[in-house]
Amino acid sequence: MLVEVEVQSLGMDQSTKSPVVVLREKDGDRVLPIWIGAAEASAIAMHMAGVAFPRPLTHDLIVSLLDAMSVGLERVEIPRVDEGTYHAELVLRRGDETLRVDARPSDSIAVALRTRSAIFAADDLLRRLDLDVDESEQGMPAPPDLVSEVDLTSGGVDAPPVEDLESYLRKLDPEDFGRFTP
């Protein structure tokens, strides 16, 4: 069974120093933390903060391609995890035809946010747990005033104000993201 979820927060796992997106059950208090890459975390954060760019970034390009081909994103499904890797599918609609495309959850979430599409996760992936998520250095400087901690034992979530995140992202120099070295 699939359960609708929404992006609750985005931060850094202090133990692994990896970005993590926390999905929360839409009508409940269970969560699904998914560790993601820095580029995908940036794409999700920039969209959530309303940061617009003059040219399309990768996930914006995907949305433009779908629109140009008259294909709509019906929903994103995160049905399983295999050996520590979460799997997702983009459920697309073209006329009366339904198409399913295998994708990473992080990319799927970034596209779903841009199209305002629903995100669903398998019921058995959702759980109640303690999760300490905080902003820290991971390929870019940590904004000192943006701390996102998720304390699910008390049911409370303290996420950074969107205005602060947007301001921080606008001030970033592309050099802050580091260089890709294969």
Secondary structure as UniProt FT lines:
FT   STRAND          2..13
FT   TURN            14..17
FT   STRAND          18..25
FT   TURN            26..27
FT   STRAND          31..35
FT   HELIX           38..48
FT   TURN            49..50
FT   HELIX           58..68
FT   TURN            69..70
FT   STRAND          72..82
FT   TURN            83..84
FT   STRAND          85..94
FT   TURN            95..96
FT   STRAND          97..103
FT   HELIX           105..115
FT   STRAND          118..122
FT   HELIX           123..125
FT   STRAND          133..134
FT   TURN            144..145
FT   STRAND          149..151
FT   TURN            152..155
FT   STRAND          156..158
FT   HELIX           162..171
FT   HELIX           174..177
//
